[in-house]
């Protein structure tokens, strides 16, 4: 994907809108204003602190939710009793937005990092589970019968047939989950955060510092795009079949 022309066009249109005077600069800062806001955060010594806290929260929540989503998705996709018990409960929780869990997470875990990990992991789990469950449940019965006819045990069939066949869906689920982790980060940092990119956006909104708000949004977008590109790059070298 060629990022250069697209980013250049975005910055150009952004600058032209601001220069046209159709919107207040206070409400819609220019790219230069946004960049200068980032420099002010750097000079204040909070830029990298916010980055570190947010990245840690996103990664921990992604790992916890991703592992749980893959394991449960494989089980519900292949074992009917497990699907019968767990799938209805998971589908019941799916419509509940992460931000609605912030008060519950705060009561359960306090205002520490655990509450934030929980909110992010919850959302990542649902995103990953849905993809993995679909992939595991759609494994070709022909492949399974061939494996059994060759004397493969259920465990070996699961490990060498089901998991590889569902691997593209697992990767897609994890990729989507990594994006969800950053989307939910803003909600997670409502749970008593004192640092982080989402926290900085909230504080900036309270003081009508739209240039800092825009810088925070740009930060989230750039970091998410970089991690997504790394995820795709790595997964394509691990999985060479079933790319979608």
Buried (B, 14 or more C-beta within 10 A) or exposed (E): EEEEEEEEEEBEEBEEEBEEEEEEEEEBBBBEBBBBBBEBBEEEEBBEBBBEBBBBBBBBBBBBBBBBBBBBBBBBBBBEEBBEEBBEEBEEEEEEEBBEBBEBBBEEBEEEBBBBBBBBBBBBBBBBBBBBBBBBBEBEEEBBEEBBEEEBEEEEBBEEBBBBBBBBBBBBBBBBBBBBBBBBBBBBBBBBBEBBBBBBBBBBEEEEBBBBBBBBBBBBEEBBBEBBEEBBEEBEEEBEEBEE
